[in-house]
Amino acid sequence: MEIKVAEYSDFERIAVLHARSWQINYAGILEQEYLDNEVLDDRRLIWQARLTNPPFNQHILLIEEAGLLCGFICAFGNHDFEKGTNIESLHVDPDYKGRGLGSVLIKEMAQWLEKYFPEQGVYLEVAEQNQPAIDFYDHIGGERLAEKMWHAPGGSDLPEWIYSWKTPQALMQAVN
């Protein structure tokens, strides 16, 4: 497995994996019409925009095997004054789940965050109905801070949990 920083040329692969991940993990959660007909185009626009002119605090890591994208993570350092850095996306190809790639990506991202945003907290948001993700974040020591509503693509309003870690170092230790 190889970890690399995403480049503009990766946006299509990231979008395809993101869309596939949502189609599988958010079936019955997000609107089916959106998942069937809009998610790929929507994710393409998001990732193309993010990689066209990335802000200084954005970091996207890919994990590959023989050139095949197996997963990715995206974070925005110092995104929120109170909560700190936001891990905005973490997706692993369904064919590679259960191999620890999510933990590898989180650990790699935590190392970057420790270098550039060491005093900031780290948080993420996860749909309340996404039980596999919730189980993972519980397993790596995430603290449930609050519940909020997510106005999701496709028009749904869904409850989601905010998970946090006090620092990137705390996140790194929890993953180890």
N, C-alpha and C positions, 0 to 999 in steps of 0.2 A: 504494500500500500504506500502511496505517495501523497503527501499533503502539499498543496500549493495555494498561492494567493490567486483569487479569481481575476481574470482580465476581461476586457470588453468582449472578446471573441467567445467567452464562455456563457454569455447571457442566454443563448438558446438552450443549451444543455441544462442550465440551472432551471429555466422556466419549465422545461419538459419534466424534469424530476419533481419540481415543486407541484406542478399540476397533477402528476400521477400520484404523488403522496396525498394530496388533498382528495383526489377522487376515491382513494382507498380508505384513508383514515377519517375523512369527513363525510362519507356516505351516510345519509340519515341525519346528519348534523347541519350541513350547508344545504341550500336549495338544490335539488337534483337537476333542475334545468340549468343552473349555473355550472354545476360540475360536468354535465354532459356536453354543453355547448359553448361556454364562455371562459372557463377557467384557464385554458391554455393561452388564449389571446391576452387575457388579463395579466397573467403571470409574465408573458413575454414583454408587455409594456412596462411592467414594474421593474424587471431585471435589466432590460435595455436602458431604462432611465437611470437606474442605480449605478450601472457600470459605464455610462457615457461620460459623466462628470462627477465622480464620487466625492462626497464631502470628506474632509480630513479625518473625521471620527468614524468613518465606515470601514469595516474590515470584513471581507468575505473569504472564507477558506473552503477549499474543495478537497475531498479525499477521493483518490482514483486508484484503480487497479488496471494495469496494462492500458492506460488511456481512457478507460471507462469511468464515468462519473458515478461514484457509489454513494456520495452524500455531500452536504454542504452546510455551513453555518454562516450567519450574517449577524454582526453586532454593530451598534452605534454607541461609541464611547461617550460618557457624560451626557447622555440623552435626556435625562430628567434630573432636575435640581435636587429632588429629595431621594429618588430611588437609584440614581446613577446611570450605569451603562445598561442598555437594553439589548438582550439577545433576541433579535427580531425573528429569526428563522433558524430552524434546525431540522433538516430532513435527511433521512437515509433511505436509499432505494429499498423497496420491500424485499427484493431478492438478496439483500445484504444485511437485513435486520437480524439481531441476535448475535452479531459478531463483535460487538463492543465499539462500533464505529462512532456512535453518538458520543460515547465517553471520550474517545480519542479527539473528536472535533471540539468538544467542550474544553478539554484539557489544553489543546493547542490555542484556542481562543483565550482562555484564562491566562495563559503565558503572555500573549500580546497585551491583554488588558492590564496585567501586572506591570508591564513595562511602561505603558502610556497613561493609564488611569488607575494607579495602585490604591488610591485612597477612596475610590468610588465604590458604592455598592453595585451589585449586578442583579438584574431582574429580567423576567420574561413573563409573557402572558400566554395562557393555554386554555382552550375551550374546555369548559366544565365536563362536557361529554366525551372528551378525548382521553379515555381512561388509560390506555397504554402510555401516553405521554405523561399523564399525572403520576402514574406508578414510577416512571423513570425519574421524574424530578423529585418525588418523595425519596426514592432510593439514593439519589446523590445529594441529599441533605437540604433540599430547598425548603424554605420557610414560606408557608402560605400567608401572605400579607392581607389580601383583600379579594373580594369578588367585585367585578364590574361588568358592564354590558359592552359587548363588542358589536358594532354595526358592521356585520360581515359582508363581503362581496356577495352579490346575488340578492341582497335585501333583507337577510335574516338579522334579528337582534338576538344574540346568544350570550348567556352568562359565561364568564371566563374567570380563571383564577390568576392572580399575580403571585408569582414565586420569587423569592429573593435570597441572596447570599450577601453577607456583610461586606466582603471584599473579593477581588479576583483570587487572592490567595486562599480564602476560605472555600471558594468554589473549586479551586485546583485540589485542595486537600480532600474535599468531599468526594471528588471523582477518583482519587488514588486508592 
